[in-house]
Amino acid sequence: MKNTIRVERAKLNISQTELAVKVGVTKQTIHSVETGRFVPSTVLAMKIACFFKVRIEDIFELEDSDWK
Amino acid sequence: MRGFKTMYDYRGKVAGMVIAAVGSMLVIIQKLAPFNVFRSMNAEQHYYLSAWITVVGLFSIAFSMEKHEDERVKKIRAGAMQLVIGLLIGLLLALSFTGIVIGDFDLAPEMLIAIAGFYLVFYLVVFHIGLYTDILWQYDADEIPIVENIKKNWWVHLVVVIVMMGVLLLIFSII
């Protein structure tokens, strides 16, 4: 699953640490999500979307490999 | 798990580090210059007691949460535990098999089999309770009707109970 968290962060000019604090996880978790190494839970995905005031599907997008 | 505290908070990790450090220092001291604290115990018992204290400290570290325990940490922890328990049981089975085949009973194959068997039986019991009965696990959804769930999966419970009883009887008969 790919995502545009990095782009959204850049728009608001906030760091991974700031986002992590806002959604209640560690900086490492945000980094792992951004790089696609960790797929967040629905709750965390919704928190991230809420924080950026966008819909989940505007940030997270399924890839072909997710269907296999 | 509902009603059960499976992890201590971060203070448990700090306490575990202190206990493990003290225990390991005692192990080194007991190895270099044995000394007795309890009259009823000999030097060897004191040495093993020090090692036991160290392992208790490690246990506390292993079952304590990180300062910031989020879903990624939980996932890594579950994966690590799964891998390590798998390797440990594999090691126990390999050692016990070696002991049985070469007839070296200094390896105490019966104890190794019993330990591996108990691990697996308890794991399977707890896992199946969570999977089919949902007595202990709490989901964010509404209550799952336990009786209905048992009725729906009665054959699974029957098989699990029979297999568990059989394995436990086997283990006790070996010991």
gemmi code that builds the backbone of each chain (N, CA, C; Angstrom):
import gemmi

chains = {
    "A": [
        ("MET", (0.850, -1.190, 0.000), (0.000, 0.000, 0.000), (0.885, 1.239, 0.000)),
        ("LYS", (0.685, 2.076, -1.010), (1.502, 3.296, -1.031), (0.708, 4.453, -0.417)),
        ("ASN", (1.433, 5.481, -0.060), (0.755, 6.611, 0.589), (1.460, 7.922, 0.262)),
        ("THR", (0.785, 8.996, 0.576), (1.335, 10.328, 0.261), (1.568, 11.142, 1.539)),
        ("ILE", (1.885, 10.430, 2.607), (2.075, 11.132, 3.892), (3.211, 12.159, 3.779)),
        ("ARG", (4.281, 11.738, 3.106), (5.434, 12.639, 2.972), (5.018, 13.955, 2.271)),
        ("VAL", (4.197, 13.803, 1.244), (3.737, 14.987, 0.494), (2.860, 15.862, 1.385)),
        ("GLU", (1.947, 15.202, 2.114), (1.040, 15.954, 3.007), (1.827, 16.671, 4.098)),
        ("ARG", (2.862, 15.991, 4.596), (3.704, 16.626, 5.624), (4.408, 17.849, 5.066)),
        ("ALA", (4.882, 17.694, 3.829), (5.598, 18.801, 3.193), (4.669, 20.009, 2.998)),
        ("LYS", (3.404, 19.729, 2.666), (2.437, 20.828, 2.479), (2.283, 21.639, 3.766)),
        ("LEU", (2.215, 20.898, 4.886), (2.025, 21.569, 6.185), (3.360, 21.949, 6.845)),
        ("ASN", (4.437, 21.491, 6.227), (5.789, 21.751, 6.750), (5.941, 21.234, 8.194)),
        ("ILE", (5.574, 19.993, 8.400), (5.763, 19.412, 9.733), (6.675, 18.183, 9.620)),
        ("SER", (7.355, 17.898, 10.709), (8.317, 16.779, 10.717), (7.611, 15.469, 11.044)),
        ("GLN", (8.328, 14.379, 10.849), (7.791, 13.059, 11.221), (7.502, 13.007, 12.720)),
        ("THR", (8.378, 13.619, 13.492), (8.205, 13.616, 14.956), (6.918, 14.325, 15.354)),
        ("GLU", (6.660, 15.483, 14.731), (5.444, 16.242, 15.065), (4.190, 15.440, 14.713)),
        ("LEU", (4.223, 14.821, 13.529), (3.068, 14.005, 13.131), (2.889, 12.819, 14.090)),
        ("ALA", (4.016, 12.217, 14.455), (3.972, 11.066, 15.371), (3.316, 11.441, 16.695)),
        ("VAL", (3.693, 12.592, 17.221), (3.121, 13.065, 18.493), (1.621, 13.293, 18.336)),
        ("LYS", (1.227, 13.898, 17.220), (-0.195, 14.218, 17.000), (-1.067, 12.963, 16.911)),
        ("VAL", (-0.542, 11.900, 16.291), (-1.368, 10.695, 16.112), (-1.046, 9.611, 17.151)),
        ("GLY", (-0.103, 9.902, 18.061), (0.157, 9.002, 19.198), (0.967, 7.763, 18.879)),
        ("VAL", (1.925, 7.908, 17.972), (2.845, 6.778, 17.707), (4.282, 7.303, 17.744)),
        ("THR", (5.237, 6.411, 17.451), (6.636, 6.852, 17.451), (7.024, 7.384, 16.071)),
        ("LYS", (8.134, 8.117, 16.064), (8.654, 8.665, 14.810), (9.018, 7.512, 13.864)),
        ("GLN", (9.548, 6.438, 14.454), (9.955, 5.276, 13.645), (8.754, 4.668, 12.923)),
        ("THR", (7.585, 4.674, 13.610), (6.378, 4.121, 12.990), (5.961, 4.961, 11.787)),
        ("ILE", (6.002, 6.288, 11.948), (5.657, 7.174, 10.828), (6.622, 6.933, 9.664)),
        ("HIS", (7.894, 6.807, 10.001), (8.907, 6.569, 8.961), (8.615, 5.243, 8.240)),
        ("SER", (8.287, 4.199, 9.023), (8.001, 2.884, 8.428), (6.762, 2.939, 7.529)),
        ("VAL", (5.761, 3.711, 7.962), (4.540, 3.825, 7.150), (4.861, 4.577, 5.851)),
        ("GLU", (5.586, 5.664, 5.996), (5.939, 6.479, 4.821), (6.698, 5.681, 3.776)),
        ("THR", (7.604, 4.832, 4.247), (8.441, 4.061, 3.315), (7.738, 2.781, 2.852)),
        ("GLY", (6.536, 2.538, 3.370), (5.752, 1.380, 2.939), (6.164, 0.068, 3.581)),
        ("ARG", (7.025, 0.148, 4.592), (7.454, -1.090, 5.256), (6.442, -1.566, 6.299)),
        ("PHE", (5.592, -0.674, 6.769), (4.583, -1.030, 7.774), (3.224, -0.497, 7.339)),
        ("VAL", (2.249, -1.401, 7.291), (0.888, -1.001, 6.930), (0.142, -0.668, 8.223)),
        ("PRO", (-0.314, 0.576, 8.357), (-0.957, 0.965, 9.630), (-2.341, 0.338, 9.793)),
        ("SER", (-2.803, 0.299, 11.051), (-4.167, -0.167, 11.307), (-5.155, 0.868, 10.762)),
        ("THR", (-6.408, 0.464, 10.703), (-7.439, 1.398, 10.219), (-7.506, 2.629, 11.119)),
        ("VAL", (-7.373, 2.386, 12.418), (-7.455, 3.505, 13.378), (-6.342, 4.511, 13.119)),
        ("LEU", (-5.127, 4.002, 12.963), (-3.993, 4.906, 12.741), (-4.129, 5.611, 11.389)),
        ("ALA", (-4.571, 4.864, 10.381), (-4.760, 5.470, 9.052), (-5.799, 6.600, 9.129)),
        ("MET", (-6.874, 6.353, 9.878), (-7.915, 7.377, 10.016), (-7.416, 8.580, 10.801)),
        ("LYS", (-6.590, 8.319, 11.825), (-6.022, 9.421, 12.608), (-5.151, 10.303, 11.712)),
        ("ILE", (-4.342, 9.640, 10.860), (-3.448, 10.385, 9.967), (-4.280, 11.217, 8.975)),
        ("ALA", (-5.305, 10.570, 8.412), (-6.169, 11.279, 7.463), (-6.874, 12.452, 8.138)),
        ("CYS", (-7.350, 12.221, 9.351), (-8.033, 13.265, 10.141), (-7.091, 14.442, 10.375)),
        ("PHE", (-5.862, 14.103, 10.734), (-4.891, 15.157, 11.029), (-4.663, 16.040, 9.804)),
        ("PHE", (-4.575, 15.408, 8.627), (-4.334, 16.188, 7.403), (-5.640, 16.733, 6.797)),
        ("LYS", (-6.761, 16.408, 7.451), (-8.084, 16.869, 7.001), (-8.378, 16.450, 5.552)),
        ("VAL", (-8.060, 15.178, 5.267), (-8.368, 14.611, 3.945), (-9.020, 13.240, 4.155)),
        ("ARG", (-9.505, 12.626, 3.088), (-10.070, 11.280, 3.206), (-8.935, 10.254, 3.198)),
        ("ILE", (-9.214, 9.097, 3.785), (-8.175, 8.057, 3.841), (-7.665, 7.711, 2.434)),
        ("GLU", (-8.615, 7.574, 1.498), (-8.211, 7.148, 0.151), (-7.424, 8.234, -0.593)),
        ("ASP", (-7.425, 9.459, -0.060), (-6.577, 10.489, -0.665), (-5.116, 10.311, -0.261)),
        ("ILE", (-4.919, 9.603, 0.862), (-3.547, 9.392, 1.352), (-3.048, 7.979, 1.022)),
        ("PHE", (-3.909, 7.000, 1.315), (-3.497, 5.606, 1.126), (-4.110, 5.037, -0.153)),
        ("GLU", (-3.284, 4.304, -0.866), (-3.754, 3.724, -2.127), (-3.272, 2.281, -2.243)),
        ("LEU", (-4.208, 1.394, -2.567), (-3.834, -0.021, -2.715), (-2.989, -0.216, -3.966)),
        ("GLU", (-2.054, -1.155, -3.868), (-1.238, -1.515, -5.032), (-1.665, -2.897, -5.514)),
        ("ASP", (-1.213, -3.262, -6.701), (-1.572, -4.584, -7.251), (-1.136, -5.708, -6.317)),
        ("SER", (0.035, -5.530, -5.702), (0.580, -6.593, -4.832), (-0.294, -6.827, -3.587)),
        ("ASP", (-1.105, -5.824, -3.203), (-1.968, -5.986, -2.020), (-3.097, -6.980, -2.260)),
        ("TRP", (-3.411, -7.235, -3.530), (-4.521, -8.144, -3.854), (-4.071, -9.599, -3.899)),
        ("LYS", (-2.757, -9.811, -3.869), (-2.250, -11.190, -3.997), (-2.145, -11.862, -2.652)),
    ],
    "B": [
        ("MET", (-6.150, -9.467, 26.413), (-6.923, -10.467, 27.132), (-7.694, -9.813, 28.254)),
        ("ARG", (-8.968, -10.084, 28.289), (-9.831, -9.443, 29.270), (-9.493, -9.931, 30.684)),
        ("GLY", (-9.277, -8.991, 31.584), (-9.031, -9.349, 32.978), (-7.601, -9.785, 33.260)),
        ("PHE", (-6.793, -9.942, 32.225), (-5.410, -10.359, 32.419), (-4.482, -9.240, 31.980)),
        ("LYS", (-3.447, -9.026, 32.768), (-2.458, -8.033, 32.372), (-1.277, -8.800, 31.798)),
        ("THR", (-1.137, -8.752, 30.479), (-0.101, -9.571, 29.845), (1.238, -8.857, 29.780)),
        ("MET", (1.207, -7.540, 29.943), (2.462, -6.786, 29.880), (2.516, -5.780, 31.023)),
        ("TYR", (3.713, -5.639, 31.614), (3.902, -4.578, 32.593), (4.149, -3.275, 31.846)),
        ("ASP", (4.075, -2.151, 32.574), (4.393, -0.895, 31.886), (5.919, -0.707, 31.853)),
        ("TYR", (6.345, 0.446, 31.390), (7.773, 0.678, 31.142), (8.618, 0.509, 32.407)),
        ("ARG", (8.014, 0.802, 33.580), (8.777, 0.681, 34.826), (9.258, -0.746, 35.054)),
        ("GLY", (8.475, -1.711, 34.534), (8.872, -3.124, 34.647), (10.169, -3.398, 33.908)),
        ("LYS", (10.375, -2.682, 32.810), (11.601, -2.855, 32.034), (12.803, -2.323, 32.818)),
        ("VAL", (12.610, -1.152, 33.417), (13.693, -0.556, 34.214), (14.014, -1.467, 35.401)),
        ("ALA", (12.955, -1.919, 36.095), (13.154, -2.810, 37.245), (13.860, -4.094, 36.794)),
        ("GLY", (13.446, -4.620, 35.641), (14.060, -5.840, 35.112), (15.531, -5.650, 34.812)),
        ("MET", (15.877, -4.473, 34.276), (17.291, -4.184, 33.973), (18.118, -4.182, 35.255)),
        ("VAL", (17.558, -3.569, 36.300), (18.271, -3.510, 37.588), (18.435, -4.928, 38.146)),
        ("ILE", (17.340, -5.700, 38.136), (17.389, -7.068, 38.676), (18.392, -7.911, 37.882)),
        ("ALA", (18.337, -7.814, 36.545), (19.244, -8.606, 35.705), (20.700, -8.200, 35.933)),
        ("ALA", (20.925, -6.887, 36.095), (22.298, -6.408, 36.331), (22.823, -6.937, 37.662)),
        ("VAL", (21.981, -6.844, 38.709), (22.385, -7.342, 40.034), (22.641, -8.850, 39.958)),
        ("GLY", (21.720, -9.569, 39.311), (21.848, -11.025, 39.199), (23.113, -11.423, 38.465)),
        ("SER", (23.396, -10.737, 37.339), (24.588, -11.117, 36.574), (25.867, -10.785, 37.330)),
        ("MET", (25.836, -9.689, 38.112), (27.018, -9.368, 38.940), (27.233, -10.449, 39.998)),
        ("LEU", (26.118, -10.908, 40.594), (26.208, -11.981, 41.594), (26.753, -13.267, 40.976)),
        ("VAL", (26.320, -13.545, 39.713), (26.817, -14.750, 39.021), (28.331, -14.681, 38.876)),
        ("ILE", (28.826, -13.512, 38.432), (30.279, -13.349, 38.235), (31.009, -13.484, 39.568)),
        ("ILE", (30.471, -12.807, 40.603), (31.117, -12.858, 41.913), (31.120, -14.289, 42.450)),
        ("GLN", (29.961, -14.972, 42.294), (29.870, -16.368, 42.788), (30.842, -17.280, 42.044)),
        ("LYS", (31.090, -16.972, 40.771), (32.007, -17.790, 39.978), (33.451, -17.553, 40.421)),
        ("LEU", (33.773, -16.268, 40.674), (35.159, -15.922, 41.027), (35.458, -16.194, 42.503)),
        ("ALA", (34.573, -15.774, 43.363), (34.799, -15.948, 44.810), (33.481, -16.331, 45.477)),
        ("PRO", (33.170, -17.615, 45.465), (31.874, -18.051, 46.035), (31.704, -17.626, 47.492)),
        ("PHE", (30.517, -17.156, 47.805), (30.211, -16.831, 49.200), (28.772, -17.271, 49.506)),
        ("ASN", (28.538, -17.605, 50.765), (27.203, -18.079, 51.163), (26.465, -17.008, 51.955)),
        ("VAL", (25.194, -16.857, 51.625), (24.334, -15.929, 52.365), (23.365, -16.735, 53.237)),
        ("PHE", (22.774, -17.754, 52.636), (21.825, -18.607, 53.363), (22.537, -19.865, 53.852)),
        ("ARG", (22.403, -20.148, 55.126), (23.106, -21.297, 55.705), (22.633, -22.624, 55.118)),
        ("SER", (21.332, -22.674, 54.787), (20.768, -23.944, 54.319), (21.160, -24.273, 52.871)),
        ("MET", (21.850, -23.343, 52.207), (22.204, -23.567, 50.798), (23.714, -23.585, 50.630)),
        ("ASN", (24.171, -24.499, 49.731), (25.615, -24.559, 49.475), (26.016, -23.575, 48.370)),
        ("ALA", (27.304, -23.583, 48.017), (27.836, -22.611, 47.046), (27.176, -22.777, 45.678)),
        ("GLU", (26.966, -24.031, 45.293), (26.356, -24.282, 43.979), (24.928, -23.724, 43.922)),
        ("GLN", (24.205, -23.915, 45.030), (22.835, -23.390, 45.082), (22.832, -21.865, 45.011)),
        ("HIS", (23.799, -21.253, 45.654), (23.895, -19.790, 45.591), (24.198, -19.325, 44.173)),
        ("TYR", (25.052, -20.086, 43.490), (25.397, -19.741, 42.105), (24.148, -19.807, 41.215)),
        ("TYR", (23.399, -20.889, 41.382), (22.191, -21.042, 40.561), (21.115, -20.020, 40.932)),
        ("LEU", (21.068, -19.662, 42.204), (20.114, -18.633, 42.643), (20.428, -17.288, 41.961)),
        ("SER", (21.720, -16.997, 41.842), (22.133, -15.752, 41.162), (21.704, -15.780, 39.694)),
        ("ALA", (21.918, -16.940, 39.057), (21.511, -17.082, 37.648), (19.997, -16.945, 37.529)),
        ("TRP", (19.271, -17.496, 38.508), (17.800, -17.431, 38.511), (17.335, -15.972, 38.611)),
        ("ILE", (18.009, -15.200, 39.471), (17.660, -13.778, 39.630), (17.870, -13.035, 38.304)),
        ("THR", (18.968, -13.371, 37.624), (19.248, -12.742, 36.323), (18.120, -13.033, 35.334)),
        ("VAL", (17.681, -14.284, 35.303), (16.635, -14.674, 34.349), (15.296, -14.014, 34.715)),
        ("VAL", (15.023, -13.870, 36.017), (13.796, -13.160, 36.440), (13.834, -11.723, 35.920)),
        ("GLY", (15.006, -11.103, 35.996), (15.167, -9.739, 35.465), (14.900, -9.694, 33.972)),
        ("LEU", (15.430, -10.686, 33.246), (15.212, -10.746, 31.800), (13.729, -10.955, 31.486)),
        ("PHE", (13.065, -11.765, 32.316), (11.625, -12.020, 32.143), (10.844, -10.703, 32.263)),
        ("SER", (11.233, -9.913, 33.272), (10.553, -8.637, 33.494), (10.788, -7.690, 32.309)),
        ("ILE", (12.007, -7.715, 31.759), (12.297, -6.863, 30.589), (11.460, -7.326, 29.398)),
        ("ALA", (11.415, -8.653, 29.200), (10.731, -9.212, 28.030), (9.228, -8.936, 28.050)),
        ("PHE", (8.647, -8.899, 29.263), (7.198, -8.716, 29.350), (6.811, -7.323, 29.850)),
        ("SER", (7.647, -6.352, 29.545), (7.315, -4.957, 29.848), (7.226, -4.173, 28.551)),
        ("MET", (6.350, -3.195, 28.571), (6.158, -2.406, 27.360), (7.301, -1.412, 27.167)),
        ("GLU", (7.468, -0.988, 25.935), (8.414, 0.086, 25.640), (7.837, 1.390, 26.179)),
        ("LYS", (8.680, 2.409, 26.258), (8.218, 3.705, 26.760), (7.034, 4.191, 25.919)),
        ("HIS", (7.151, 3.989, 24.605), (6.039, 4.346, 23.718), (5.684, 3.100, 22.915)),
        ("GLU", (4.725, 2.372, 23.404), (4.351, 1.098, 22.773), (3.209, 1.350, 21.786)),
        ("ASP", (3.507, 1.356, 20.497), (2.443, 1.531, 19.507), (2.244, 0.239, 18.722)),
        ("GLU", (1.372, 0.303, 17.704), (1.009, -0.935, 16.990), (2.185, -1.574, 16.255)),
        ("ARG", (3.127, -0.734, 15.790), (4.300, -1.288, 15.109), (5.170, -2.062, 16.102)),
        ("VAL", (5.346, -1.508, 17.289), (6.145, -2.182, 18.317), (5.485, -3.513, 18.695)),
        ("LYS", (4.153, -3.489, 18.846), (3.412, -4.715, 19.205), (3.597, -5.789, 18.131)),
        ("LYS", (3.570, -5.349, 16.869), (3.724, -6.304, 15.767), (5.127, -6.912, 15.778)),
        ("ILE", (6.126, -6.042, 15.990), (7.510, -6.536, 16.036), (7.677, -7.493, 17.209)),
        ("ARG", (7.080, -7.136, 18.367), (7.183, -7.985, 19.560), (6.549, -9.365, 19.311)),
        ("ALA", (5.356, -9.363, 18.701), (4.671, -10.636, 18.435), (5.491, -11.507, 17.485)),
        ("GLY", (6.051, -10.865, 16.448), (6.876, -11.607, 15.490), (8.117, -12.181, 16.143)),
        ("ALA", (8.760, -11.354, 17.000), (9.985, -11.802, 17.678), (9.689, -12.978, 18.599)),
        ("MET", (8.562, -12.872, 19.355), (8.199, -13.960, 20.277), (7.904, -15.242, 19.500)),
        ("GLN", (7.196, -15.110, 18.397), (6.845, -16.268, 17.576), (8.111, -16.952, 17.068)),
        ("LEU", (9.044, -16.142, 16.571), (10.290, -16.691, 16.030), (11.098, -17.386, 17.125)),
        ("VAL", (11.251, -16.705, 18.263), (12.093, -17.243, 19.328), (11.478, -18.507, 19.933)),
        ("ILE", (10.164, -18.491, 20.148), (9.526, -19.689, 20.718), (9.618, -20.858, 19.736)),
        ("GLY", (9.466, -20.554, 18.447), (9.621, -21.601, 17.435), (11.014, -22.196, 17.456)),
        ("LEU", (12.034, -21.318, 17.520), (13.423, -21.793, 17.556), (13.694, -22.588, 18.825)),
        ("LEU", (13.145, -22.087, 19.951), (13.376, -22.750, 21.242), (12.781, -24.156, 21.248)),
        ("ILE", (11.555, -24.270, 20.760), (10.913, -25.589, 20.738), (11.638, -26.506, 19.747)),
        ("GLY", (12.073, -25.946, 18.627), (12.868, -26.723, 17.673), (14.146, -27.229, 18.307)),
        ("LEU", (14.792, -26.365, 19.094), (16.036, -26.758, 19.774), (15.764, -27.881, 20.790)),
        ("LEU", (14.680, -27.718, 21.561), (14.326, -28.748, 22.553), (14.061, -30.086, 21.862)),
        ("LEU", (13.332, -30.037, 20.749), (13.027, -31.283, 20.023), (14.298, -31.902, 19.447)),
        ("ALA", (15.199, -31.056, 18.925), (16.448, -31.565, 18.355), (17.306, -32.206, 19.442)),
        ("LEU", (17.423, -31.532, 20.597), (18.231, -32.062, 21.691), (17.646, -33.370, 22.232)),
        ("SER", (16.307, -33.386, 22.410), (15.691, -34.601, 22.953), (15.821, -35.755, 21.962)),
        ("PHE", (15.694, -35.463, 20.664), (15.838, -36.518, 19.644), (17.258, -37.074, 19.664)),
        ("THR", (18.242, -36.149, 19.777), (19.643, -36.591, 19.866), (19.838, -37.487, 21.084)),
        ("GLY", (19.279, -37.061, 22.224), (19.392, -37.851, 23.459), (18.780, -39.234, 23.310)),
        ("ILE", (17.620, -39.293, 22.633), (16.935, -40.584, 22.461), (17.749, -41.497, 21.533)),
        ("VAL", (18.201, -40.942, 20.405), (18.872, -41.767, 19.387), (20.211, -42.289, 19.887)),
        ("ILE", (21.017, -41.403, 20.508), (22.338, -41.872, 20.948), (22.292, -42.468, 22.357)),
        ("GLY", (21.105, -42.429, 22.976), (20.943, -43.040, 24.296), (21.643, -42.285, 25.404)),
        ("ASP", (21.899, -40.983, 25.168), (22.558, -40.176, 26.196), (21.480, -39.539, 27.074)),
        ("PHE", (21.225, -40.154, 28.225), (20.131, -39.650, 29.054), (20.584, -38.556, 30.024)),
        ("ASP", (21.890, -38.148, 29.876), (22.315, -36.953, 30.611), (21.602, -35.719, 30.063)),
        ("LEU", (21.198, -35.818, 28.793), (20.453, -34.708, 28.172), (19.015, -34.638, 28.695)),
        ("ALA", (18.607, -35.630, 29.461), (17.246, -35.714, 30.016), (16.182, -35.498, 28.946)),
        ("PRO", (16.133, -36.372, 27.923), (15.167, -36.155, 26.835), (13.725, -36.092, 27.314)),
        ("GLU", (13.402, -36.823, 28.395), (12.009, -36.808, 28.870), (11.605, -35.423, 29.367)),
        ("MET", (12.563, -34.730, 30.004), (12.253, -33.377, 30.483), (12.138, -32.402, 29.317)),
        ("LEU", (13.025, -32.579, 28.332), (12.989, -31.676, 27.164), (11.680, -31.853, 26.388)),
        ("ILE", (11.265, -33.123, 26.246), (9.998, -33.393, 25.547), (8.837, -32.787, 26.334)),
        ("ALA", (8.886, -32.957, 27.662), (7.801, -32.437, 28.507), (7.708, -30.920, 28.404)),
        ("ILE", (8.872, -30.246, 28.445), (8.862, -28.773, 28.376), (8.299, -28.324, 27.020)),
        ("ALA", (8.803, -28.940, 25.928), (8.321, -28.576, 24.591), (6.825, -28.878, 24.473)),
        ("GLY", (6.400, -30.023, 25.012), (4.998, -30.417, 24.955), (4.100, -29.457, 25.711)),
        ("PHE", (4.519, -29.075, 26.920), (3.707, -28.134, 27.714), (3.576, -26.783, 27.009)),
        ("TYR", (4.689, -26.291, 26.476), (4.660, -25.029, 25.725), (3.576, -25.103, 24.648)),
        ("LEU", (3.661, -26.162, 23.839), (2.779, -26.264, 22.680), (1.324, -26.477, 23.093)),
        ("VAL", (1.108, -27.322, 24.119), (-0.268, -27.581, 24.564), (-0.896, -26.292, 25.090)),
        ("PHE", (-0.170, -25.582, 25.954), (-0.744, -24.352, 26.516), (-0.969, -23.305, 25.428)),
        ("TYR", (-0.023, -23.241, 24.498), (-0.183, -22.291, 23.394), (-1.442, -22.632, 22.590)),
        ("LEU", (-1.611, -23.907, 22.256), (-2.767, -24.308, 21.450), (-4.078, -24.061, 22.192)),
        ("VAL", (-4.072, -24.335, 23.512), (-5.284, -24.103, 24.311), (-5.651, -22.615, 24.286)),
        ("VAL", (-4.666, -21.768, 24.611), (-4.932, -20.329, 24.689), (-5.315, -19.782, 23.308)),
        ("PHE", (-4.615, -20.254, 22.277), (-4.897, -19.784, 20.913), (-6.313, -20.160, 20.486)),
        ("HIS", (-6.727, -21.400, 20.781), (-8.062, -21.827, 20.353), (-9.178, -21.188, 21.173)),
        ("ILE", (-8.868, -20.883, 22.427), (-9.860, -20.141, 23.226), (-10.107, -18.790, 22.555)),
        ("GLY", (-8.988, -18.131, 22.173), (-9.115, -16.830, 21.527), (-9.799, -16.928, 20.175)),
        ("LEU", (-9.480, -18.010, 19.442), (-9.966, -18.135, 18.074), (-11.453, -18.468, 18.000)),
        ("TYR", (-11.906, -19.374, 18.855), (-13.278, -19.878, 18.702), (-14.232, -19.493, 19.833)),
        ("THR", (-13.694, -19.280, 21.021), (-14.581, -19.075, 22.160), (-14.689, -17.613, 22.552)),
        ("ASP", (-13.593, -16.888, 22.416), (-13.593, -15.470, 22.727), (-14.018, -15.181, 24.163)),
        ("ILE", (-13.570, -16.041, 25.090), (-13.871, -15.770, 26.497), (-12.929, -14.689, 27.009)),
        ("LEU", (-11.682, -14.799, 26.623), (-10.675, -13.934, 27.218), (-10.341, -12.699, 26.375)),
        ("TRP", (-10.552, -12.815, 25.081), (-10.141, -11.705, 24.229), (-11.262, -10.699, 24.049)),
        ("GLN", (-10.887, -9.455, 24.150), (-11.885, -8.394, 24.042), (-11.681, -7.665, 22.720)),
        ("TYR", (-12.721, -7.661, 21.917), (-12.645, -6.900, 20.686), (-13.409, -5.609, 20.879)),
        ("ASP", (-13.184, -4.677, 19.972), (-13.862, -3.389, 20.104), (-15.337, -3.498, 19.705)),
        ("ALA", (-15.674, -4.613, 19.049), (-17.057, -4.789, 18.619), (-17.953, -5.161, 19.809)),
        ("ASP", (-19.242, -5.345, 19.542), (-20.167, -5.753, 20.600), (-19.792, -7.146, 21.094)),
        ("GLU", (-20.408, -7.533, 22.219), (-20.133, -8.860, 22.784), (-20.410, -9.957, 21.757)),
        ("ILE", (-19.504, -10.909, 21.672), (-19.752, -12.047, 20.794), (-20.391, -13.137, 21.668)),
        ("PRO", (-21.578, -13.628, 21.299), (-22.234, -14.631, 22.145), (-21.411, -15.916, 22.242)),
        ("ILE", (-20.874, -16.172, 23.438), (-19.933, -17.281, 23.632), (-20.615, -18.623, 23.396)),
        ("VAL", (-21.810, -18.797, 23.975), (-22.486, -20.100, 23.867), (-22.774, -20.426, 22.399)),
        ("GLU", (-23.245, -19.412, 21.682), (-23.533, -19.614, 20.258), (-22.272, -19.995, 19.494)),
        ("ASN", (-21.194, -19.326, 19.869), (-19.918, -19.587, 19.202), (-19.441, -21.017, 19.483)),
        ("ILE", (-19.620, -21.460, 20.738), (-19.220, -22.828, 21.093), (-20.083, -23.823, 20.321)),
        ("LYS", (-21.408, -23.553, 20.275), (-22.315, -24.458, 19.554), (-21.919, -24.551, 18.075)),
        ("LYS", (-21.584, -23.402, 17.524), (-21.245, -23.347, 16.110), (-19.950, -24.116, 15.822)),
        ("ASN", (-19.018, -24.062, 16.777), (-17.710, -24.703, 16.571), (-17.511, -25.871, 17.528)),
        ("TRP", (-18.585, -26.605, 17.862), (-18.494, -27.633, 18.908), (-17.470, -28.705, 18.560)),
        ("TRP", (-17.383, -29.070, 17.272), (-16.465, -30.143, 16.885), (-15.016, -29.726, 17.063)),
        ("VAL", (-14.736, -28.432, 16.843), (-13.357, -27.942, 17.023), (-12.969, -28.060, 18.491)),
        ("HIS", (-13.892, -27.628, 19.373), (-13.614, -27.702, 20.807), (-13.407, -29.135, 21.252)),
        ("LEU", (-14.243, -30.021, 20.711), (-14.140, -31.437, 21.078), (-12.774, -31.989, 20.659)),
        ("VAL", (-12.396, -31.709, 19.422), (-11.101, -32.195, 18.916), (-9.962, -31.604, 19.747)),
        ("VAL", (-10.032, -30.288, 20.012), (-8.965, -29.632, 20.777), (-8.856, -30.245, 22.165)),
        ("VAL", (-10.001, -30.420, 22.845), (-9.985, -30.981, 24.203), (-9.407, -32.399, 24.187)),
        ("ILE", (-9.857, -33.232, 23.231), (-9.368, -34.623, 23.169), (-7.856, -34.651, 22.891)),
        ("VAL", (-7.428, -33.848, 21.930), (-5.990, -33.822, 21.588), (-5.166, -33.344, 22.781)),
        ("MET", (-5.638, -32.271, 23.434), (-4.901, -31.725, 24.582), (-4.795, -32.744, 25.710)),
        ("MET", (-5.931, -33.402, 26.007), (-5.920, -34.400, 27.083), (-4.973, -35.535, 26.734)),
        ("GLY", (-5.012, -35.952, 25.464), (-4.134, -37.034, 25.018), (-2.673, -36.655, 25.155)),
        ("VAL", (-2.341, -35.431, 24.715), (-0.942, -34.985, 24.785), (-0.497, -34.857, 26.238)),
        ("LEU", (-1.365, -34.275, 27.085), (-0.997, -34.129, 28.502), (-0.788, -35.498, 29.155)),
        ("LEU", (-1.685, -36.443, 28.861), (-1.526, -37.798, 29.409), (-0.213, -38.421, 28.942)),
        ("LEU", (0.097, -38.199, 27.669), (1.337, -38.721, 27.099), (2.544, -38.124, 27.815)),
        ("ILE", (2.500, -36.802, 28.015), (3.624, -36.127, 28.674), (3.785, -36.659, 30.097)),
        ("PHE", (2.655, -36.761, 30.834), (2.739, -37.239, 32.221), (3.232, -38.681, 32.273)),
        ("SER", (2.820, -39.495, 31.282), (3.265, -40.887, 31.285), (4.762, -40.979, 30.993)),
        ("ILE", (5.276, -40.040, 30.157), (6.726, -40.038, 29.858), (7.516, -39.658, 31.110)),
        ("ILE", (7.014, -38.605, 31.815), (7.736, -38.132, 33.017), (7.692, -39.225, 34.086)),
    ],
}
model = gemmi.Model(1)
for chain_id, residues in chains.items():
    chain = gemmi.Chain(chain_id)
    for i, (resn, *xyz) in enumerate(residues, 1):
        res = gemmi.Residue()
        res.name, res.seqid = resn, gemmi.SeqId(i, " ")
        for name, pos in zip(("N", "CA", "C"), xyz):
            atom = gemmi.Atom()
            atom.name, atom.element = name, gemmi.Element(name[0])
            atom.pos, atom.b_iso = gemmi.Position(*pos), 0.0
            res.add_atom(atom)
        chain.add_residue(res)
    model.add_chain(chain)
structure = gemmi.Structure()
structure.add_model(model)
structure.setup_entities()
